[in-house]
Amino acid sequence: MAWLGYERADGSYGARNYVLIYPTGIVADTICHFVEGVRTVVVASTPSGPSEDQAMFSRLCVGLGRNPNVASVIIDCTGLYWIQSSASPESLAEEIAKSGKRVELIGLGREDTMSVIGKGVKLARQMVYEASNLRRQPVDDSHLTVGVKCGSSDATSGIAGNPVVGYVYDKLVEAGGTAMFGETTEVIGAEHLLVKRAINPKVADEILRAVRSNEERAKATGEDIRGQNPSPVNIKAGLSSIEEKSLGAIYKSGSMPIQGVLKYAERPKEKGLYFVDNWPARTSIFMGYAAAGAQIVLFQLGGGAYHMDGPLYNPATVKIAPLIWCSANPRTRELAMWNLDFSSAPVIEGKESIEEAGERLYATILKVASGTMTRTETLKYVEPTEAYAKTGPF
């Protein structure tokens, strides 16, 4: 199959065609208000702690700028934002520009805020005009990268919802594309199955090390993940143990070999299936996948969380990488109504097979990649997103 994407200088293809400006603030917000087609990444805070978090932040900023859905980038150098970070705007611009994108810095000199805004509006208008001259082209599925997170897990997640996503992942990887799954705490108790799919002993060891590290960090706070997960909501929904929850969660990875283990916001070097060592926070995971190059992100939902237009489920990053809401729960389908992008509930109802639902979801992904808006994209509201800190608190 094929989809329609915007060709970039580095050989990637975008599902969207945005101009990105960051960090957020009065400058970025004003430019976005006056110029159509501009997106800003709303990061709530800048890490100022350990070098590992600093490296993560730099990787995140560069990755978002290099996302195929972004045509060009403006970096605002004003304010105190950069003082907390070891990454300079100039160094980030240099790394992003290696992808062939146009990158401009504003606010470098001794200018007042209104002057910087004026310059930014002018640049943004030029960039949007340049981007508007691009046309979508047919491109094969090997140029597609997708990330996935599951949430509010219940019995339908492991029975139908995640297996349908797994079918899609197998098909995408077989077509030469790239697929990422993560949430390290959500594989505890099932890591032995993922290890069997590692392409070599090194990858297998990295999977086990990621699980051990997360458990040790939790125990250092006096808590045992195996005693805290599943959550009361998961238990009420029918999940009895962390092993049962994890066995259902890893279905979303499909059955293909695991090529490697990625850090948060780390871009895969080759095509294929990757495990991402990330924490199960909704908004930060979406942002991390976008920084890793995903043009599309899936959120496979079990029960609950029906109000998808609420602030928690509408982070700024989905404006860069469209978020497709999925669920196999018939009740979720009825309560979420128009907010849901895809339902695999017919599998639970005995009206459809995993394969048939998987084909429908794959077709939905290609439609969104080709320009169809997701339900979340139709909302303009965004909220601050906290960057994931590996060394920070849970």
N, C-alpha and C positions, 0 to 999 in steps of 0.2 A: 504494500500500500504506500501512499505518499501523502504529504501534506504541503501546505503553501507557507513558505517562510521568507524572511528578509535576509538576504545574504550579507555577511559581514566580512571585513578584510582578512580576518584570521581563519576563514573557511567555515565558521559556524553559521547557524541560521536562527533568526529570532522569530518567536511566535508573536511578539509585540514590537513596537518601534518607538520607544520612548527616549526622551532626553532626561537624564538623571542629574539632580543637583543635591549635594549634601555638604555639610551636615544640615539638619533642620534648624530653624530659627526664623527671625523676622525677615532676613534676606531671602532664604529659600521659600518661605511661605508666601511672601509677597510676589515673588517671581512666578510661583505656581498659580497664584490667583490671577495674574494678568496674562499669562501665556498658556495656551492650550498645549497638551501633549507633553508636559513636564511633570516628572515625578520626583518626590523627595523621600529619602529613607529616614524615618523618624526613630532615631536611636535615643533611648531615654537617658543614657549616661555613657561616658567614656571611661574604660578601664584605666586605673592609675596605679594598679598594684603590680603583681609579679610579672616577670618578663614573658611567661607563657601566655598570660592574658593580653599583654601588649601585642605579642605576635599574632594572637587570634584576631585582635581588633584590626590590625593591618591587613591580615588575610581576608577578613570580612569586607572591609572597604574596597580593596582591590577587586575581590571577587564579584561584588555587586556591580562595580563599574564595568567589569568585563563580561557580565551576563549577556548572552546573545540577544536578549530582548531590549537591550539598551543600545541606542545608536550613537550617542555622544554624552559627554559628562562635563558638568561644571562643579568645581570645588570652591566653596566659600572659605576664605582664609581668615575671616574676621572673628572677633570674639575670643572667649577664653577656652573654647572647646578643645583646641589643639594643645593647650598647655599641659593638660593631664596625660596626653598621649605621646609616646616616643616616636610615633609615625608623623612625619611632616607632610603637609599637603603636597609639597613638591615631589617627595619620594613616591607618594601614592599616585600622583598624576603620571609620573614617569613609568610606573609599572603598568598602569591601565593603558597608556599610550602604546605599549608594546603589542597590544592586540590590534592596532591599526585604527583605533577610535580617535576622534577629535576630543581632546581634553583641554579645558580652559580653567585658569585660576582667576578668581576675582577677590578683591580686598587685600592684596599684597602690600600696597602702599599706604600712606597716611591719608586715607580717604574717609569721609564721613559716611554713615550708614546709607543715607539717601543716594549718594553718588555711587556706592557699590551696587545698590538695588538697580539704579538706572543702567549701569553697565551690564548687570546680570540679565535684565529684561531684554536688552538689545542682543546680547549673545544668545540667549535662549530662543528668541524669535528666529535668529539666523539658523540655529541648529535644528529647530523644529521644521523650518522651511526646507532645509537640506534633507532631513529625514523623510519629509513628505514626498520627495522625488523618487524614493525607492519604491519598488513594486514587488509584491510577493511572487515567488517563483516555486514551481514544483520541486520538491526535494524528498529524497527517500528517508525512511524511518531511522536510518543509522545516524542521522544528525539530530535526533531527539534525545533529550535527557529529562528524566522524571524522578522526583523524590516522593516519598510517601510517609505519612504518619497515621497511626490509628489512635482512636480515643474513645472514652466512655465505653470501654469494652464490655460486651455481654455475650451470651451464648451464640447469637447470630454472627458475631464477629469471626469466630473461629470456624463456624459451620459454613458460612457463605461469603460474608463481606470480604475477609482477608484472602480466602482462596480465589475469589474472582480477581482481586488485584494481583495475586500471584500468577494467575493465568496470563494477565496482561504483561507482567514483568517478563515471563518466559518468552512471550511472543516478541516483545520489544528487543530483548537481548538477542534472540535468534535472528532478528532483522538487522543486527549490528548496532543497536542503540545502547544507551547507558541508563541504568536504573540504580537508585540508591534507597536503602532502607536503614533504619537505625533504632534509637531508643534502647540503649544498652541495658537499662534496668528491666526492659520488657522482654529480654531474651534469657534472663536468669532462670535456670531450670531446664532450658532447652538448648543451651549453648553447645552441648555435645552433638546435636544434630547439625548445627551450622558448621562446626569444625569438620565434619565429614565432607562438606561441600567445598572446603577451602582448596584452592588450586595447588597449594604446597604447604609444607610444615610451618613455614614462616608466617603465612597468613593465618593458619590455624592457631599458632601461638599468640598472634596479635589479638584474635578474637577472645581467647581465654584471658589474656592479660587485661583487656578492656573490662571484662566482667569482674575479674578479681579487684581491679582498681576501684571500680564503683562500689563494690561491697565493702572494701576496706575504708573508703572515705565515709561511707554511711556509719560503719561501726565506730569510727573515730569520734563521731558525734554522740555515741551511746545508743545508736539505733541499729536494728538489723532489718535490712530490706526484706528479707524473707519472712519477717514477721509483720511487716507493714503493708505488703503488697500481696494480694489484690486489696484495693481500697474498699471501704464499706459500700460504696456505690456499685463496684464490680461484684461484690459478694451478693448484694441484693438482686443484681441482674442475673445471678446464677453461676458465677465463677467461684470455685471452691478453694483454689490454691494458686500460688505464684506459678507453679509448673503448668497448671491447666491454662492459665492466662497466657503464659509465654508460648506454649505449644500452639495456641490459637493465633497469637501475634505474628509468629515467624512465617505463617502461611502467606503473608503478604509479600514475602521475598521470592516466592515461586520455588523453582527447583534447580535453577542453573548454578554453575560453579561460581563461588565468591572470589573475585579477582584480588581484593585487598580490603584493608581497614583504613578508613579516612578519618582525619581529625575534623572537628567542626569547621565548616566553611572551606574545607580543602577540596580542590578540584581534582577529579580523577585524571590520571595521565593517559589511560587507555579506555577503550570501550568495554562494556560488560556490566556485571552486577557487583555492587560494593556495599559493604556494611559500614555505617557511619557511627562512630563513638560519640553520641550526643545524648543530651538529657531530655526527657519527655515534656518539655515546656512548649506549648503550641506555637506561640508567636516566634520564639527564637529558633525553633527547628525550621519553620518556613523560611526565615531569613537565611539560615545556614545553607539550606538547599539551593536557594537562589544564588548565593555567593559561590556555591560549588558548580554553578553553571546550569541548573535545572531551568528549563523554559516553562515547565508545568509542575505543580505540586498537587498530590492527592491527599485528602483527609478522609480516611475510612472510619466512619462513626458507627458505634454500636447503638446504645440507647441514650436518652437524655440530650441536653444541649440543643434544644429545638430552635432557639432564637439565634439563628446564625447571622443575623444582621446586627447583633449586639457588638459592643466595642471589643470584647475579648477575642472575637472571631474575625475581626476585620483589620488586621495589622497592615501597616503601610507596605510591607514587603509583598503582599499578594497583588499589589499594583504593579510589581515588576514581574513576578512569576505567578500567573493566574492560579487560583486555588479551586480545585474541583471537589465539591462535597459529595461523598458517597455514603450509602448505608444499606445494609441488608435487613434492617429491622422494619417490619411492616408498620409498627406503631410510630416509629420515627418518621417514616415516609408520610404518614397521615398528619402528624403534628407539625412537621417542618414545612409541609405543603410546598409552596413555590421556591423556598430557599434551597432545596436539595437539587444538585445537578444530576445525580445518577442514583438509581435505586436497584439493588440486586435482590430486593424482597421477593420477587417471583421465584427465586431459588428456594427460599424458605417455604413458600406457598405451594411448591411442587409443580409450578407452571413452566419452569425453565431450568436448564442444566447450568453447571458452573461454566462450561465452555461457551454456551450461548450468551450468558450474561457477560462473560469476559469479552466476547466479540463486540457486544454493545458498548462496553466501557472503553474498549480500544478505539472504537469509532468515535466516541464522545471526545476522547483525548485528541484525536486527529482534527476534529472539528474545532476544538478550542485552540489548538496549535495553529490552525489556519485562519483564526480571527473571530470565531464565535465567542461572545462574552460569557463568562461564568456569572452565576447569580451574584457572587460577592463583588465582582467587577462593576456591577451596575450601581453600587453604592459609592458615594464620594467620601464618606466619613472614614478617617483613619485615626489611630491612636499610637502613642509612643510604644516602641518595642525595645525590650531590654536585651542587649547583646549577651549571648551565653558566655559565662566565665567558667572555664574548666576548674580553676583553683578556688573559685568563690563558693559561697554557701549553697546548699541544696535548695 
